Amino acid sequence: MYRILHKEALSEVTKLMVIAAPEVARKARPGQFVIVRIDERGERIPLTIADYDREAGTVTIIFQEVGKTTMHLGTLEPGDELATFTGPLGHPTEIENYGTVVCVGGGTSIAIIFPIARALKEAGNRVISIIGARNKDLLFWEDRMRAVSDELIVCTDDGSYGRKALVTEPLRELLEQRDGEIARVWAIGPAIMMKFCALTTKPFGVKTIVSLNTIMIDGTGMCGGCRVQLTDGAKFVCVDGPEFDAHQVDWDLLLARQRFYLEEEKLAVERWRHQCQLEAQLTAAGA
C-alpha cells in the first residue's frame, strides 16, 4: 500500500498529493508517469510524475477532478493508502544542452512541464517558459516555474492574471523574434492546445515534443488502448511514449479517440455522485 503523506488543494478541482513510494522515487525521471489504483477494484489511471524526492522516497502527483476516479481520489486524505502506484513508466524526457528551449505548460500540465524545465535548466539550457490556464484560479506553481526559467510568460484565457492570451500567441512571437535561436519546444497540456502549438511551430521547423495522455488501461503495451497514429505508423503511448514529435501526431484521430467513452464517463460520475449522496444521508440518519 502507498500512503498519502500530504495533500494540497491548488484550486477547487486541482489537487496535489505526495505519496510514499520509495522504489518509484528512486528511479523516477522527468516525463515519466505512474498508474494509480485507489483500491483493489478501482480503475487504473495514468498520472504523470510532477516531482520526486529520492532521499525522502516520495513522489508528487497533481490531478484535476474531472472523472469518477479522480473525484474519488480527491476525497482521500493524508494517512489514507492507495492500492497500487506502479511506475515509473514510459520513456523519460531526453535531456541535453540544446541551447535555448521553450517549455509550454497548460492547465494541470504545468505540473508535467516543471520537472522537464528544471532538468533542462540543470543541463545548461536557456529556458523560456510559458504557462497558461483558463483563469487565475487554475494557475499554480508560478514560483517554481520562475525559479527554473530564465524567462517566464504567464497567460490566462480570460485575462484575470498575466497576459490575456492563449499560450500559442507568445510562442509564435518568440519564434518570430528569435528565428533560428530556439532549438526545441516542449508543449504539454490538453490535446487541443498541443495540436495548435504543433501547428504554430511547424512553419519554423523547430522540433516540438508533446506528452500524450491517451486512454490507458494496463500501461504495459498489452491492451492497445493507448495507441496513437504517427506519420510512421501506430505507436503505444505507454511503452513508446509518452513523449512524441508533435509534428508526426495525427491530432484529429487522437482527439476523436479521447471522446470514445464520454457517455460512459458521464454515467460513472453520476453514479459516483449518487453514491456519495446516499452515504451522506445514511451518515446523517445514523447521527
C-alpha positions, 0 to 999 in steps of 0.5 A: 500500500502507498500512503498519502503523506500530504495533500494540497488543494491548488484550486477547487478541482486541482489537487496535489498529493505526495505519496510514499513510494520509495522504489518509484522515487528512486528511479523516477525521471522527468516525463515519466508517469505512474498508474494509480489504483485507489483500491483493489477494484478501482480503475487504473489511471495514468498520472504523470510524475510532477516531482520526486524526492529520492532521499525522502522516497516520495513522489508528487502527483497533481490531478484535476477532478474531472472523472469518477476516479479522480473525484474519488481520489480527491476525497482521500486524505493524508494517512489514507493508502492507495492500492497500487502506484506502479511506475515509473513508466514510459520513456523519460524526457531526453535531456541535453544542452540544446541551447535555448528551449521553450517549455509550454505548460497548460492547465494541470500540465504545468505540473508535467512541464516543471520537472522537464524545465528544471532538468533542462535548466540543470543541463545548461539550457536557456529556458523560456517558459510559458504557462497558461490556464483558463483563469487565475484560479487554475494557475499554480506553481508560478514560483517554481516555474520562475525559479527554473526559467530564465524567462517566464510568460504567464497567460490566462484565457480570460485575462484575470492574471498575466497576459490575456492570451492563449499560450500559442500567441507568445510562442509564435512571437518568440519564434518570430523574434528569435528565428533560428535561436530556439532549438526545441519546444516542449508543449504539454497540456490538453490535446487541443492546445498541443495540436495548435502549438504543433501547428504554430511551430511547424512553419519554423521547423523547430522540433516540438515534443508533446506528452500524450495522455491517451486512454490507458488501461494496463500501461504495459503495451498489452491492451492497445488502448493507448495507441496513437497514429504517427506519420510512421505508423501506430505507436503505444503511448505507454511503452513508446511514449509518452513523449512524441514529435508533435509534428508526426501526431495525427491530432484529429484521430487522437482527439476523436479517440479521447471522446470514445467513452464520454457517455460512459464517463458521464454515467460513472460520475453520476453514479459516483455522485449518487453514491456519495449522496446516499452515504451522506444521508445514511451518515446523517440518519445514523447521527 
